[in-house]
Amino acid sequence: MAWYVYVAHFFAGAFLANAVPHLVSGVSGRSFRTPFVRLHGGTVSSATTNIVWGWVNLALAYVLLGGVGPFAFSVLPDILVTAAGGFAMMLLLSRIFAKRS
């Protein structure tokens, strides 16, 4: 498989991991930061905005997993690279959230 497919799968894992806090916050009815907070001058976005942003992350992950190259749960490198992207994003998010609390 071409190298760029693995790069796409890595970023798909990152988008999947990033979708989780936004979807959980949105479904819970809580405000949470999104990239759009600067547009309205606040510090957090509404629960509805978080649900939309979570779904955008899921859609991007879907496109990167299925549209760029084939992804199969039975192919170990596909799983490992996608998991590595998710793990890297989770570490980054944990550091960002730790600074704010």
C-alpha positions in Angstrom: 0.0 0.0 0.0 1.2 3.5 -0.8 2.7 5.5 2.1 0.1 8.3 1.8 -2.6 5.8 2.7 -1.0 5.2 6.0 -0.7 8.9 6.6 -4.4 9.3 5.8 -5.2 6.4 8.3 -3.1 8.1 11.0 -5.0 11.3 10.7 -8.3 9.4 10.5 -7.5 8.0 13.9 -6.7 11.5 15.2 -10.1 12.8 13.9 -11.9 9.8 15.5 -10.3 10.5 18.8 -11.1 14.2 18.5 -14.8 13.5 17.8 -15.3 11.8 21.2 -15.0 14.8 23.6 -17.2 17.0 21.3 -19.9 14.4 20.9 -19.9 13.5 24.6 -20.1 17.1 25.6 -22.8 17.9 23.1 -25.0 14.9 24.0 -24.5 15.8 27.7 -25.8 19.3 27.0 -22.5 20.9 28.1 -20.6 23.7 26.4 -17.0 22.9 25.3 -14.3 24.5 23.2 -14.4 24.2 19.4 -12.4 26.0 16.7 -15.3 28.3 16.3 -15.1 30.1 19.7 -13.2 33.0 18.2 -16.0 33.6 15.7 -18.4 34.6 18.5 -16.0 36.0 21.0 -16.6 33.4 23.7 -14.5 30.8 25.3 -16.8 27.7 24.7 -19.2 26.6 22.1 -22.8 25.4 22.6 -23.7 21.8 22.9 -25.3 21.9 19.4 -22.1 23.3 17.9 -20.1 20.5 19.6 -22.4 17.8 18.1 -21.9 19.3 14.7 -18.2 19.5 15.1 -18.0 16.0 16.4 -19.9 14.8 13.3 -17.6 16.8 11.1 -14.6 14.9 12.7 -16.4 11.6 12.1 -17.0 12.5 8.5 -13.4 13.4 7.9 -12.3 10.2 9.5 -14.6 8.2 7.2 -13.3 10.0 4.1 -9.7 9.4 5.1 -10.3 5.7 6.0 -12.4 4.8 3.0 -11.8 7.4 0.4 -8.0 7.7 0.3 -7.2 4.0 0.4 -8.6 0.7 1.4 -9.0 0.1 5.2 -9.6 -3.3 6.6 -9.9 -4.4 10.2 -8.2 -7.7 9.1 -5.0 -5.8 8.1 -2.9 -5.2 11.1 -0.9 -2.2 9.7 -4.2 -0.4 9.0 -5.3 -0.9 12.6 -1.9 0.0 14.1 -1.5 3.2 12.1 -5.1 4.3 12.8 -4.7 3.5 16.5 -1.4 5.4 16.6 -3.1 8.5 15.2 -5.9 8.2 17.8 -3.4 7.7 20.6 -1.3 10.7 19.5 -4.4 12.9 19.5 -5.5 11.6 22.9 -2.1 12.5 24.4 -2.2 16.0 22.8 -5.8 16.6 24.1 -4.9 15.4 27.6 -2.1 17.9 27.8 -4.3 20.7 26.5 -7.1 19.9 28.9 -4.7 19.5 31.9 -3.4 23.1 31.3 -7.0 24.4 31.6 -8.0 22.7 34.8 
